[in-house]
Amino acid sequence: MDEEEASNHEKSHSYSQPSQQDSNLDEKYPNRPHNHSQTLPFHELFETLFNPLSELSKKPTGSAVPRRKLGPHGQSAANLTPHEKRRDVIERFISRWRKEVGDDIYPAFRLILPDKDRDRAMYGIKEKAIGKLLVKIMKIDKNSEDGFNLLNWKLPGQLATSRFMAGDFTRRCYDVISKRPMRTEVGNMSIEEVNDKLDQLSNASKEDEQLPILSEFYRRMNPEEMLWLIRIILRQLKVGATERTLFNVWHPDAANLYSISSSLRRVCWELHDPNIRLGAENSGISLMQCFQPQLAQFQMQSFDRMIARMRGTEEDPVFWIEEKLDGERMQLHMQSDSSVPGGRRFRFWSRKAKDYTYLYGKSLEDPNGALARHLKNAFADGVNSLILDGEMIAWNPEQGAPEPFGTLKTAALAEQRNPFSNGTRPLFRVFDLLLLNGYDLTRYTLRDRRNALQKSVKSVYRRFEVHPYEEATDKTQIEAALRRVVAEASEGLVLKNPRSPYRLNERHDDWMKVKPEYMTEFGESLDLIVIGGYYGSGHLGGGLASFLCGLRVDNASSSQGNMSTKCYSFCKVGGGFTAADYANIRHHTDGKWMDWNPKNPPTAYIELAGGNAQHERPDQWIKPEDSVVLCVKAASVSISDQFRVGLTLRFPRFKRLRMDKDWKSALSMQEFLDLKSNVEQEQKEKEFSVENFRKKRVKRPKKELTVAGYSPSAEVKYEGPSGHIFDGFNFFILTDSVAPIKKSKAELEQLVKLNGGKIYQTNKAAPNTVCIADRRTVKAASLQKNGDVSIIRPSWILDCVRQNEIDAGLPDLLLPLEPRHMFFTTPSKEEEVLTSVDQFNDSYARDVTREELVSLLDKMSADKGSSDVPPRGEATKKLREVIQERVDAGWDLPCGWLFQNLTLFFPDQITQVPDSGNSEHPSCGYRLCLARNTARFAGATVVNDCEDPSITHVVVDPDTPSTEIATLRKTLSARADKKLPHIVTTEWIKESWEQQSLLDEDRYHPRSA
């Protein structure tokens, strides 16, 4: 018996003998399933699951198969959608697992979804550490080509292959390992064995502990197995299928359970039988189980509308104002436990379910805890367990102010080493209590939860504090609070409805963000998913210089709750990037880009404007699930027919890369339309002033309730043309016809019957029922809310019958649906409807009436626009837009255009050219003079009056005393203008000039007291 056979024999033996750990798990999970056989070999994972899914994701996706080719309602097995093909691959794997292994799929899911496995500790090794280990294991000279490629994986190598793989660490590993493999055929390590070794690796903290574990993997796996293993260790296993798809195939309640628990174990063990649904008692939060928190809604530009969303009453008009903190959202779980030092057990999780217990402490006496050790007196007597929601911020005790978010982890690590220093430290600001002594409080009002919070915890000064709030009833209190936080350089405000419950994993109007508006910017920062890229020229030549961003299409019609991966094109972003930003984006998307094929566009993922014209077509495209999210700012939103959304951002600028977000949490179409609706409403409110008085209600006699279209005296006198146009079709007519011809519900039903259709009084009575309505009745609204079926206007029936008369003697053919025919359109139907008309809504299949033709010609004339020469201001505006478009496409920015349309104010006036000082440390006056001249040369307007309302930026020296910065902020916050200028250091001008792109101001704000 050789070594590997002995290992398998030992493994088989241990499989039949439950360990102590298994017994403990059985006690904790009494309904846990047990497999009847050994787990599948590790190579089966990528051979039957990862590789097939990856191949499906690489195949270009063209337009959907026309409906007529598949039949009216049928679907050919050969023409499954990409999503259905992925489900089929996953279903086959799960079915095989159940048959050959058993109902416990947890061992496989730990490797399939490594980034969702919260039960295994972080490995503590990244690409560089793995590269060093592989160099030692394979005994490679670190200065050789292969050694260099592993240790410097972001840089291009000397050979063409290694240059191509720059930034793709796992591919470089595969390339190096395949030259010196220990095995050429797949190994015999089982999934269970791989999990055991990975558990050991996660517990190994030193290189000499990690080396033998990785050596065994190298000895027992071939290069392809090692490639997938390294991806699992890095938790970067992108195979073209989301966890929601995997969960939905496993069990219909799996995604919901994971969202409230973040536990793969619970998903796999409590939902192993797809026929047993999740009970209501298991659908709430649990102690020591991470959940997805409630989020604040996007802000509106009118305080009045925001107050209205707080849903106050005459008896209780109060809403709460809290300061918005610049930290990391954190949930703290505490449980009394005599078995741990200090008697209390802690767990900390971030909003993205990352476990930070290792950083902040697992007990009161945890020597590595940056926070827990200070909480001995933080809980009231009788409090045995609780869950707190709050924000972890970095607090500087010397300045008595919070530090930027980026310093939080550094502060926590410093606190671990020296817990009683006077340096920056973590401070947990608590604003909600969700569970107390085992009782779920999420259904209670915020006011009740706050009252319970005040009685349950005690503040620990500048370590653990209850976040304060103030009660308010009108907008003047919001304005005063906003000016105060601006003066203190804070993030903004959050308005909260004290009468609201806690809404898990939901962004709701009960909480609303209020951020200060700055000059040259449009309201909220938008988190947009990158869906395409454009090659640059000049100094940006050879790489993607600007990016096409999209809005995620909401998929309300999905019966299984799967999120649509389709995105509509929205804007191009090419400004604000540094060389480091470009490198970071390349690193996270390398190997995922595909060339755009105009003849076979990826319409399953991306939809451009212009139909076949493909407006703003990118050079390359990327799937949303493989892409990154950009935080983008812009001057305004404008109408555009160049992007599928129909709107776009004017002068968008990159702020930062949002690595804490993925395509599922990027801005969706519906979220953006909500923002747009708010802006439009605010514009109307500014244009009109409405007196505040109560109109007397006119009492009207109450109408008797009747079924629409039915009356005891109703007589159907109409008999129109008859035929077979609707043969085989089932109809549910909800209302009468309003336009273009008025017809009663009964008349419409008679017309359908005369032309071969069948009538039903519900959409469930027969399959594929066509729903007809022209008014929003209760039933129509209900169907629209469900989002399962499209609702068609009666005009389609009338047009079909009319066209059939015109085409007398020709075969009976139904007209394709046009936008004018749709009362409500499901997302899956939108594209089909739009393809039946041209840009002027002229039908391709229907003969238009005389009245329609006149209307179409009038519209065409209006769209030609005026030939008048625009005024000088308009011409400058047009020129700016043209230049910005060129820059977004990767062209070099003209030297004198970088700061065009910006107005700068320098508080420290320079009357003469100052001494430069030494070359390494130029003087303050020299830096200010250089920045001022650079800005003017690049098109900025510099003013000397700080009260000038056109000021967009106030520029100070980096060494300006913090007291002066604080005074400056207070002065600016007291201005009457609603929008505030940015305060930046001269470094913003210097580095923007060097990068030839306006960089995000947030990176260059001066430090204040």
N, C-alpha and C positions, 0 to 999 in steps of 0.2 A: 504494500500500500504506500504510494508516494505521499509527499507532504500535502498536496492539494486535496487528494482523496481523503486523507486523514482529517483534514480540516472540514470537508463536507460531511464526513461521517460524524465528527464531533458536533457539527452544527445540527445535523439531523437528530442526534441524540438529545441535544439541548432543547430542540424544538418540542419534543414529546414530554419534557420535564419542566413544568412551569417554575419560573424563578420567583424569588421573594418579591421582586419588583412587579411581576405579573400579578401576584396575589394581592398586592396593595392596590394595583389598578382595578382589579376585579371588585375590590371592596368599595373603591371610589365610584366606579362605573358598573353597577350591578347588571345592567343590560348590555354590557359590552359584548360584541360578537367575537367568536373565536374561529380562526381559519382551520379547515380540516386538512390542509396540505401546506407544504413549504412554499414560501413566496417564489415568484418567477425570477429567473436570472436577470441581472441588471441590464444586460444588453437587450432584453426584450422591450424595455422601456423606450429606447430610442429607435429600435427597429420597427416596432408596431405602433408607436405613438408619436414620439418627437419628430422623427424623420418624415412620416406621412403628413403631419401637420405643417412642418416646415415647407415641404414640397407644395402643399396647397397654398401656402402664403406667398410662395414665389411666383405662382402662375399668374399671368396678367389676367385681369378681369375686365371683360368688355361689357357692353350693354346687356340688359336683361333680355331673355328670349321673348319675342313678341307674343302677346296673349293668344292671337289667332292660331299660332303654330302649336300651342299647347292645348288648344280647346278653350271653351268659354271659362271654365273654372278648374280644369285639370292641370296636372303638372307632370311632366315627363321625368322619369327616374334619371335619365341621362342629362337632364338640365337642372340638377339641384343647385341651389344657391351656394356660394362659398361657405356660408354659415352652416347650412344643412350638411354639407360634405364634412365639415369639421366635427359636427355632432355625430355623424355616422362613424368616423374614426374613433372618437372617444367612446361611443356606445359599444363598439366592438371590443375595445380593450376592457372596459368595465364588465361586460358580459363574460368575457373569457376569464377575468379575475374571479368573478363570483363562481364560475363553474369549476375552474382548476385549483383555486386557492381557498376561497371562502368569502364571507361577507365583510371581513375586516380589511378595508382598503387603505387604512391609515398609513401603513408602511410605504405604499406607492405614492399616496398624495403628499407625503413629506418630501419626496424627491421631485414630484411633478410641480408642486407649488412651494418651492423652498423659501420664497420671500414671505409666505403667509404662515410659515411654521413658527409659532411663538413658543413652542415647547422646547425647542433646541436653542441653546445659548448662541450668541454671535461667535463666529470663529476667531475673530480678531486678526485675520490675515486678509490682505488685499493683493492686488496684482503684483506689486513689487516684492512682497514677502514670498508669494508662490514662485515667482521667477527665481529668486535666490535659492529656494529649496530645490527646485528642479535642476538648477545649475550644479548643485552639490550632489544630488542623487545620480545624475547622468555623467558626473565628473567632466563637465564642460569648462574649458578655459573661458573665464568671464570676459576676456578681451577678444575672443573669437567672434566671427559673424553671428553664430547662433547665441553665444553668451550675451553679446551686445543686444541682440534682438529681444531676448527675454527680459533683460534688466532695463532696457530702454524701449519698451514696447510702444510708446507713443510716437517715437521718432522713426522716420523712414530708414530702412537698412540700405546696404550697398547693392544688394541684388534686387532685380525687378520684382520678384515675388514678395520679398520682405517690404519693399516700398509700398506695394499694393495693400499689404496687411497692416500698415501703420495704424495704430489705434485699436486694433482688434486683438486683444490679448489672447483669447482662447484659440484663435486661428494660428497665432504665432506659436503657441504651445504645441498645437497639433503638428505644425510644420517641423518643429524641432524634434518632437518625440518620434514622429514617423521615420526620421532618419536613423534612429537608434532604439527601436522598440524591443521590449522583452518578449512580447507576444505579437504575432501577426493575425492570428485568429482571435475571435472574441473569448474573453475569459469566462470563468464559471462562478464568479461572485454573485450571490443572490442579492435581492433587494434588501432583505433583512440584514445580511452581512454588511452591506454598504452603509446602512443606517447605523449599525453598531459602531463601525469605524468612524463615521462622521460625528457620532456622539462623543467618541474619544477625542477627536480632533477639536471639537468645540470646548472641551475641558482642558485642552493642552494650551498652556500660555507661553511656553518657551520653545525656542527653535529646536533644541535637542529632543523635546517631546513630540513636536510636530513632524520632524524628519522621518522617524521610522514608520509613522502612519501613512504618510504620503509615499514612502518607499514601497510599502506593501501594495498600495493601489497601483503604482507603476509596474511592479513585478507581476501582478495578476490581471492587468487590463491591457487591451490593445490601444493604439492611439485614439481611435474614435471614442472608445469608452472613457478615456482620460479627458478628451475634449468636453464631453457632456458632464463628467464629474466636476471639472473645474468650473463650468458654468453654474452647477448646483452650489458649489462652495461660495462662489461670488454672488449667488442669488440673482443671477441675470439670465434666467432661463426663458427667453422669449421664443415661443414656438408658434405664434399666430393664433392662439386660443386663449381667451381670458379666463380668469378664475370663475367668473359668473357662468360662462358656458359649461365649464367642468362641473361646477356645483349643480347647475340645473339638470344636467344629464344624470348626476348621482341621485339627487332627490329634489323634489319641487320646493322644499323649505330650506334647502342647504344654504343658499345665499343669504336668506333672512337670518338664520341662526348665526352665521359667521359675522354678520354686521353687528349683532348685539353681544357677541362673545369673543370674536377674533381667535377662535380656537378650532384648529383642524381636528383635534381629538373629538370634540363634541359633535362636529359636523359628521365625522366618519362613524362614530360609535353610537350616537343617539339617533341617527337618521339612516341606519343601515338597511332598513326596510322601506322601499319607496311607497308602499301602500299604507304606511302608518304616518299620519300627518303630525306636525308639531303642535302640541297642546298650548292653550293660552297661558297656562301657568309657567311655561318654559320660554315665553316670548318676551320677557322683560330682562332688565339688567341683573347681573349676579355679582356678588362680592368676589374679588380676585379674578374677574373675567373682564377683559378689555371690551369697550363698546365704542361705537362711532358717535361723537357728541353733536349737539345742536350747533348750527352755524348762524351767523348774523346775515341778514339780507343786505343786498346792495343798496347804497344810499340813493335818495331822491334829492332833487335840487330845491325842493320846496319844503321848508320845515312844517308848514301847515298840513301838507299831504302826509308827511311822516307821522305827525301827531294823530291824524285821522286813522292811520293804520294801527295805532296803539289801542284802538277800539275802546276808548274811555266812555263812561256813562255820565249822566247828570249827577248821579250820586257819587260816582268815583271817577273823576276825569284825570286822575294822576297817572303819569308815566315816570320812569326812572332814567336818570342820566348817569352813566359810568364813563370813566376815562378808558379809552382803548389803549391797551398796553402793547408795547413792542417786545414781545417775548415768544415763548413756545407754549401752545395750548397743552395742558397737562391734566391728567386725572390721577388722583391719589386714592388708593384703597387702603384702609386700615382695619385690622382685626386683632382683638385681644387673643394672645396665644402664650400660655405659660411655658411652652417648650422653646421659645426663642429668647435671647438675651434682652432684658428690659420689659418683656411681657407683651409687646405689641409687634405685629408683623405688618410690613408695608409693601406696596407695589406701586410703581409709577409707570404710566404709559402716555405717549404723545398722541396727538390727534391721528397720526398715521399708524397707530398701534405699535410703535416701537417701544420696547421695554427699556426704561431708563432706571430700573431699580438698582442696577450695578453702580450707577453714578450718584443717585440721591440717597440710597440706603435701604436695606431690607429690614432693619430693626433699630431700636433706640440706641443700641450699643455697637452698631456696625462701624468698624474703624474706617471703612471706605465710603461711608455715607456722607455726602456733602450737605445734606439737609436733615435726614431722619434723626440724627444724634441730637439735634437741637429741639426736638418736639416732645420732650419728656413731660412738659406741663401744658401742652397745647390742646388737650382734650378734657372736657368736663367730666366730673364723676358720673358713673353710670353709662358712659358711652363705650360700648364694646366693639362696635363695628360701624364703619361709614364709608361712603364714596363721595369725594369732593371733586368739583370741576373748577379749574382756575387757570391761571397763566403763570409760568415760570419765567422770571425776568432776572437780568443781571443788575445788581444794585451796587453803586459806588458809595460807600459810607463817608468817604472824605469829601466828595462833592455833594452828597445828599441828594443824588439823582440817579435814575436808571441809566445803564449803558446800552449801546446798540445791541440788537439781537445776536449779531455774529460773535459777541464776546461771551455768551452764556456758557457754552461748554468749557471754554478756557477757565472761566471763573469757577465752575464746578470742580474741575480737576485741581485747581489751586486750593480750593476749600478742602478737598480730600486730603491733600498733603499737610495743610496747616489750617485746622478748623477755627482757630481763634485769632487769625490775622486781621488787619484792618483793610485788606485789599477787597477788590470786587468779589461779591458773593452771590449765590442764588437766593432769590426771594420768591416764595410762592404766595401769590395773591389769589385768594379763594373767593369765588363769586356765586357758587351754587352748591347745594347739598342734595344728593340724589338718592342716597340710601342711608338709613340710620337704624342701627341695631336690628338689621335683617329686614326692615320694612322699606319697600320700594316707594320713593316719594315723587317719582316723575309725573304722576297724574295729579299731584297737588299743585296749587298755584305757586308762582314765583314768590309772592309775598309770604305764603305759608312756609315755603322752603327756606327763605331767608330768616324768618323768625326762628325756625328750628336750628339753622346754622349758628345764629348768634348765641343760642343756649348750649350748643354742643362743642364749640371750639373756643380757645383763648389765644389771642394774638401773642406771638413771640416777636419782639421788636426787630424789624428789618430782616426777619428770617421766614416768618409764617404769619400772614396778616389777612384779615377779611377785607376784601376790596370795597372801598366806600362807594356810596351812590348818593345822589340827591334827588328828591322828589320835585317834579315840575308839572306845570299845567299849560304853559304857553311857550311860544317860540322865542320870546325875549330871553328866557332862561337858557335855552339852547345856545343862542348867540353869545351870551355872556360866558357860558362854559367853554364854547369853542374858542373864543378869544383868549381865555385863560390857558387852555392847553397849547394853543399856538405859541403863546409867550413862553411856555415851558418846554417848547420843542417836543411836544408829545405827538402820538400817532393820530389822535382824534377822539371821537366819542362813540359810545354805543347806547342807543335808546332801547329800553326794555319795557314790555307790558307786564306789570306786576300781577295781572289776573290770568296769566297764561300758564299752561302746563309745560313740561320739558319735552321737546320733540326730538327723539333720537334720530340721528343720521338725516336731519332735515334742515334746509335753509328756509326760514320762515320770517314773515313780517313782524312777529312778536319781538324779535331782536333786529335792530337796524343800525348799520354803521353810518357815522357822520365823520367825514374827513375834510380838513380845510382844503379849499380849492386854490390852486396857484395860477398865476398868469401863464398864458400860452398852453394851458392844459385843459383837457376835457375830462372833468369829473373823475370817475373811478378808474383805477388801473385795470386793464383787462388781461386775463390769463388765457392765451390763445394757443391752440395746438398747431404745430408746424406740419403742413401737408405737402409742401413742395419747395424747391430751391432753384435759384437762377445763378448761372455762372457770372463772375465779375470780369472786369477788364482793368487795365492799368496795374496799380499796386495790389489789386485784389484778383488779378487774373489767375486762372488755373484752379479755382475753387469756388464753392458756393458763397456768394457775397450778399445775397438777400434771400428772403424766405417768404413763401406764400403761406399765410395763416388762414385757418378755417374755423367755423363754428360747428360744433357737434350737433347733428340732427337728432332731435328727440324722437324716440320710437314708441309713441303712445299706443300703437296698435299691436305691439307684441304681446301675445297671450301668455308668454312664458317670462316676461319681464326682462328679456335680454336687451342689453343696450345696443343701439345701432352704432356701427363703426363708420358710418358715412358722415362726411363733413362737407359743408358748402364753403366755397371760396369766399373770403371776406376782405383781406387786405394783404399788401406786400410790405414787409418790414426790412429796411436796409440801413437805417441809421441808428447810432448809439452803441454799436458793437466795437469792442476792443479786440486786439489780436488774441488775447487770452479767452475772450468770449467765443470767438470763432473756433478756437482749438477745443474748448470745452464742448461745444455743440458737435464738432466732428467726433470727439471721443465717445459721446453717448449715442451717436447715430451711425457710426462707421459700419459699413457692410450692409446697411438697411436700405440704402437708396437705390432706386431703379430708374432707368431712363424712361422718359415719357414717350409713349407711342401714340401719336395722334389718330392712327387708324384703329387702335384698340385701347382706348383710355380706360383707366381703372375706375369705372363708374360705381362699382360696389363700395368704393372708399371715398372717392372725391368727385364732386360735381362742380363743374365750372359754369360760368355764364355763357350765353350765346349759342347754346346747343352745339351743333357741329363746328361752329366757328371757334369754339374753345378759347374764349377771351382769357387773357393773362395766363396762358398755358406755361407751366414751369418747364425747365430743362430736365429736372429729375423730380420724382415723387417718393413719398415714404408713407407706409401704413400708419394710421394714428396710434395703434398699440405699440409700434416700434419707435415712436417719435418723442419729442420733448415739448414742454410747455414754456412759452415765453411770456413774461410780464411786459405789457406794452402800454405806453402812454401816447396820446394823440392830441392834436389841437381841437378837433371837432369830429363829428360824424356827418357825412354827406351822402346824398343819393348817388348811386353809380350803377350803370348797366354792365360794367366790366367785371363785376363779381356776382356770384350766384345769390348771395344774400339780398342783393338789391341796394345795399348800403355799404359804405366802407369808411375807414378812418382817414382823415386828412392829416398828413405829415406824422405818421406813426413813428415812435422811437422806442427802441429796446431799452428796458430798465434792468432786467435781470433774468436769469434762468431759474425756473421754478422746479427744482428737482424733487420737491415735496409733493408735486402733483403729477398726475398722468392724464391720459386722454379722457378718462371717465370723469375727472374732476375739473377739466378745462371748461371754458365758457360754452354753454349750449345755445342753440338758436332761440329757444324759448326764453332763456335767461336774458339774452341780449334784447329780444323784442320787448320784454318787460321793462328793461332800462329805457329803451326807445319810447315806449308808451309813457313812461314817467316824464321824460324830457318834453314830449309833445304836449302833455297836459300842463306842464309848468309854463310853456310858452303861451298857451291859451289863457292861463290865469294871469300872466303879465299883461296881456293885450286887453283884457276886459276887467272891469271893476264891477262887482256885483254887490248891491246893498244887502245888508244883513237884516232881513225881516222875514217873518213867517207868513207864508201865503196861506190864506184860508182854504181849506180843502172843501171842494164842492161835493156834497153828498150826491151820489148817483144810485139809482135803484140797482140792487144786486141782480146780476143776470143769473138765470137758471143754468146749472151745469149741464152740458150736453156733450155727446161724442162728436168730434169734429167731422162734418160732412154728413151726419145722420140726423134725420128728423122724421117723425111719423108721417108728415105730409109731403116729404121729399118725393118728387117725381123725376125720373130720368127721361127727359125729352130728347136728349142729344143722341143722334146716330150719325157718326162720321163715316169716313171710308173704312172699309174692312179689308183684311188681308192676312198674311201669315208672318208679318215682320217680327212678332214677339213669340213665335212658336217655341215652346220649351223653356220659356222664362217665367219666373215667379215674381210677383210684385206685392209690396206692402205700401199702399198709398196713405200717407199720414194726414195730408192737408189738401185744400183746394189749390188751384193755380192762380197766382196773383198777376204775373206778367209773363210774356207780352199779351196773352189772351186770358181773361178770367174764365175759369171753368171750375165747377164744383167738384168735390171729391168723388161724388157718385158719377158725374160725367166722365171724369178721368178713368175711373174703373170700367165704365162701359166701353170707352175707347180701347183700353187695353184688351178687354175680352174679345171685342170685334176683330182684333188683329192677332189673336192666337195666344195671348198671355193668360196666366192664372192669377187670381186675386186672393190674398190672405190678409188677415187682420192682425198679424204679428210677424216679425222677422224670423221667428224660431220655428214656424210651422212647416217650412219646407227649406231644403238646402239652397244656398246661393240666392237668397231672396234679394231683389233690387228694392231699396228703400227710396221713396219719393216724398219730398216735402218742399214747401215754398215759404213756410213760416216756422218760427221757433216755438212749437208747442212743447208741453211737458215731455211727451214721448220723444220728440225729435231732440230735445236737449239731453235726454237720458242716453239716447243712442250716440250722440256726439261726445258726451262725457266718457262713455265706455271706450270709444275710439276704435271699435272693431270693424265697423263697416262705413263705407262712404255713403253719403246721402245726396241723391241727385234731384235736381229741380224738375218739375213737370214739363218745362220747356223742351227737355230732351225727348220726351214721349211725342210731343207735338211736332218737333223737328224731324224725328224718325218717320212719322206717318206722312208728313208733307214731302220729305225727300223721296219716299217710296212712291208717292203719286207722280212726282216729276220723273222718276226713273221707271215708269210703267213699261213692262216688257222685259226689264232686266232682272237678274236674280235679286231676291230679297236680302239686303245687307243692312245691319245695324250701323248707325253713325258712331264714330268714336266720340268719347266724351271730351268736351271742351271746357275751359275754365268757366265760361258763362253758364254751363250746365250744372256746376257743382254748388251744392248748399253746404256740404262739409266733405273734405277730402282727407283720407288717411295718408300718412307719409309714403306708404308703399305705392300709392296711386298718383302721387303728385307728378312724377316724371312722365308717366303715360299721358296724363291730361295735357301737359304743356307741349308735348310733341305733336298734337293734333292741330295746332294753329301756328301762324307765323308771328313775327314781332309786333304786328299791329292787331293781333287776335283775329285775323282772317282765317276761316276754316279751310283746311286742305280737302275735306271730303264733302262739305255741304254747300249747296247753292245759297248764297246770301240773298236776303230780300232787298228791295230798292232802298228802304229806310236804312238798313245796315250798311249798304254800299256808300250812301251819302255820309254816314257817320265815320266810316273807315277813311274816306278821302279827306274829310275834315281833320281827322287825327294825323294823317300823313302830312298834311300841309302845316299843321301846328308844330310837328316834330322837326320840320326843316329849320326852324329857328329864324332869328332875325339876322339880316346882313349888315346891320349898323355897326360901325366901328366902335369897339368898346372904349370907355374913357381910360385915361392914363392909369388910374388906380386899378381898374379891372385888368388892364394889360400887364401890369406888374404882378398882380395876383396870378394871372395865367402863366406868366413866365416862371414864377416861383414853383407852381405846380408841375410844369414841364421839367424844370431842373430837378425837383424832388423825385419825379418818376425816373429820370435817368440815374440818379444816385441810388434809388431803390433797386434798379436793374444792375447795379455794380459799377457804374461810371464813376470816375474821379470827380469830387466836388470842386467847383471853381473856388480859387483861393479867397475871393472877396465875397463869398456867399454863405460861409459857414454860420455866422451869427446874424444873418439877415433877419430883419423884423424883430430883433430883440433889443430891449432898452435896458442899459446897465447903469447902475449907480455905485460909485466908489465913495464910501464914507470918509476915507482918508484921502483928501485931495492932494494931488502932486502938482506943485507950481513950477518945479524945475527938475531937470534930469538928475537923479541922485547918484551917489557913488554906488558901484556894483558890489562893493565888499570883495571878499575873496571868492574864487571860482567854485569852491565846494559849498560855501554857505553865503549866498547872495543876501544883501540887506533887504529888510522889509520894504523900504521905499523903492528899491530897484525891482523887486518882484511885482509890486503894484503898478509901477510905470510900464513894465514889460507887458503885463496882462492887459492894461488899458489900451496900449498901442496895438497889441495883437488883436484885441476885440474890435477896435475901430477899423483896422486893416481888413478884417474878415466880415465887415458889413454891419457891425453893431452900432447902435446909437447910444452915446454916453451923455448922461444928463448930470447936472450939478445940484438939482433940487430934489431932496428926498421925498417931497410931497407930490412929485409928478405922478399922476395916476397911470401913466403908461409904463412905469418901471416893471420889468419882468424879473430882473436879477439884481441882487445886492452883492457886491464882490468885496471880500475882506481878505486880509493876509492870514495864512495858517497860524501865525504866532499871535494873533490878536487875543488879548486877555479874555477869559471866559466871562468876566463881569461885564465887559463891553458888549459881548455877544448877547448876553441876557438882556441888557438894556435896549439893544437894537431890536431884539425880538418883541419886547413889550411895546416899543414905539410903533413898529409895523403892525402889530396885532390891533392897535387902537385906531388904525386908519379906517375911514368910512367905507373903503372899497371892500366888496365881498371877497374878491380874489386877492391873494397875497403874493408878493414876489418871493422867489427863492432866495435864500441866503447861502452863498457858496464861497469857497476859498479860491484863490488865484490858480490852484492846481486844476480846477475844472476847466478854465480857459486854456491852460498850458497843455493838458492831456487831450482835450478835445481837438486842439490844433494839431497835435502830433498824430492823432488817430484819424484826423480829417472827418470827424463825425461828432455830432452833438451827443455827449455822454449823459447818462442819467444823473441828475443833480443830487439824488439821495446819497450817492457815494462820496460827495464832496461837501456835505454839510459840516460847518465848524462845530467844535465841541463847546457846549455852554455849561454854565454852572447849574 
